[in-house]
Amino acid sequence: MSNTNELSSTLIDDALAASQRGDSVRALALLDQASQIHPSSGIPHFLMAAEFASLGQVEQAELSFSNAVLLEPGMVIARYQLGLLQYSSGRPAAALVTWQPLLDQGEASPFPHWVRGFGALAQDQFEVARKHFETGVQLNEVNPPMSSDILKILAEIDAVQRKNLGAHSQPSPSAITDEADASSHFLVSNYERQGTVH
């Protein structure tokens, strides 16, 4: 069994190196091999999802994140990233269902706060969303890029609210759509830019 683990680990290391070189084809092939050697592990699927996302292949990324979560339901970051893909693809209800277990992470974790923030955002409750997002950012000491994503969403909320203050006291339907489109574009483009999952 240890030889299998070592081989899987070597394949994953080689895949990460290939990804860093920009050789996605090689990285995905190695991760696929690792998933066959260690079929109960969600890690190769998680890394495949990140690679697909970096290539802009959102459907394949979602499928791989889903496989990672199915194999390892406690893989919190995979579950969170899966929900982000769903949310940014215009399916907030699916994202909120995916994220439901993250609410059990406890108030010291950023994830329940971010999930509540996205839930409020889906209902155009911008100030409630802001409160939850900011609390999550304050609590996140482990993964700064995730906080950076949330801060960019907060900046989008600010921009929409400033725009709407000039025209109306309440957000207009078109502004809400513009904000949702901007958030979706940001979340998807962030995957393309990063090359690896957070």
N, C-alpha and C positions, 0 to 999 in steps of 0.2 A: 504493500500500500504506500509506503514512503517513497518508493521509486516512481509510482504513479503521481504522487504529489509533487515530487521534484521535477518530473517531466512537465507536468502542467504548469508549475511555477516558471520553469525555463521558457516554455512557450509564451506565457504571458509577458515575461520580461522582454523576450525577443519581439513580441507584438508591440509593446509600448515603445521600444526602440525604433521599430519600423514606422510607427505612427509619428514619432518625433521627426523622422527623416522625411515625412510626407508620403510614405509608401503605404497608403491605405489598403491597397489590394493585398499586400503581404500581411499587414496587421490583421485584417479580417480573416484571412486564411489560417493564420496561426491561432487566433482566438477561437475559430471554429474547431480546430484540432483540439485545443484545450477543453472546449465544451464536450467533445466526444470522449476524451480521456476521463474527465471528471463530470459526468452528466448531472450530478446532483448539486453542482456548484452554480450559483448565480453570477459569480464574478466574471467569467468570460462573456456572458450575455450582457452584463452591465457595461463592460468595456466595448463590446461590439456596438451597443446602443450609442455610446459616446462617439465612436468612430463614424457611424452612420449619420449621426446628428451633425458632426463636423463637415460631412459631405453634403449636407442639406437633404438627406434622404430621410425625411421625417417619419414616413410610414414604417420603414425598416427600423428606425430608431425606437419608435413606439413599441413595435413588436418585440424587439430585444429587451427593452426595459420591462415590458410585461413578463417576458420569460424569466428575467432575473427576479422579479417580485414573486412570481409563482413558485420558483424554486426556493427562494429565501424571503419569505414574507416580512421578516424583520430587517431587511436591507433598506434602511430609512432613506438614504440618499437616492437610491434607485427609485423608490416609491415617489419621493418628492419630485425628481426629474421627470418621471412618467407623467405625473400630474401637471407639471409645467408644460410639457408637450401638448397634453390634451387641452389645457386652458388656452394656450397660445394658438391652438388650431381651431378655436371658436367653440370648444365643447366644455364650458365651465362645469356643467352638471357632472360629466364623466370625471373631470379632475377632482371635484369635491368628493365623489364616491371613492376614488383612488386614494385620496388624502385622508379619508375618515380615520384610519388607524393611527395617523400621526397626531391626532388630537389626544391620544393616550400617552404621549411622550412626556407629559408633565409640564407645568408652567415654567420650569427652569430651561426648557428647550425652546429654541426659536420656532420650531416647526408648527406647533399648535397656533402660535400667534400669526404666522404667515398664512396658514390655512384659513384662519378666521378673516385675515385681511383680504385674501382673494375672494372669500365668500361675500364679504361686504362690498368689494369692488364690483363683483358680478351683479349686485343689486344697486349700483351707483351710489352707495353710501360712502362717499369719499373720505369724510372725516373719521368715520369708524375704521375704514380700511387703513387710513394713515396711522391711527393709534396702534393698531395691531402690528402693522409693518414696522413701525419705529421700535416697538417693544421687542419684536423678534431680532431686529438688528442689534439692539443693545445686549441681548442675551447670546448672540452668536459669537463665540470665541474660538470656534474650531475651523470654520470654513469662510474666510473673508470674501471670496468671489461671490458667494451666495448673497451676502449682505450688499455687495456692489450692485447686483441685479435688482435687489429690492429698492435701493436708493435711486436707481434709474427709473423704476416704476413710480416712486414718490415724486421724482422730478417731472414725469409725464403728468401725474395728477395735478401738480402745481401749475404746469403750463396750461392744462385744460381749464382749471379754475380761474386763472388770470384772464384767459381768453374770454371766458363766459362772464366774468365780472364786467368787462367792457361792454358786452351786449345785453346781458340779462342777469337777473339775480340768481336764477337757477340754471343748471346746465341744460343746454338744448339737446334734443335727440341726436342731431348731427354731430355735436361736439362729443357726446358720449360715444358715438360710433367711431369718431376720429380717434378718441383716446384709446378705445379698445383695439383699433387697428394699429395704433402706434405701439401699444404694449405688446400685441401679438408679434409685430415686426421686430421689436427689440428682442423678445425672448427667443425667437427663431434665429435671428441674425447673431445673437450671442453664441448659440451653439455652433454656427458656422465659423465664427471668428476664433473660438477657443481651441478647437481641435481635440480637447479632452473634456470630460465631464468634470464638474466642480468637485 
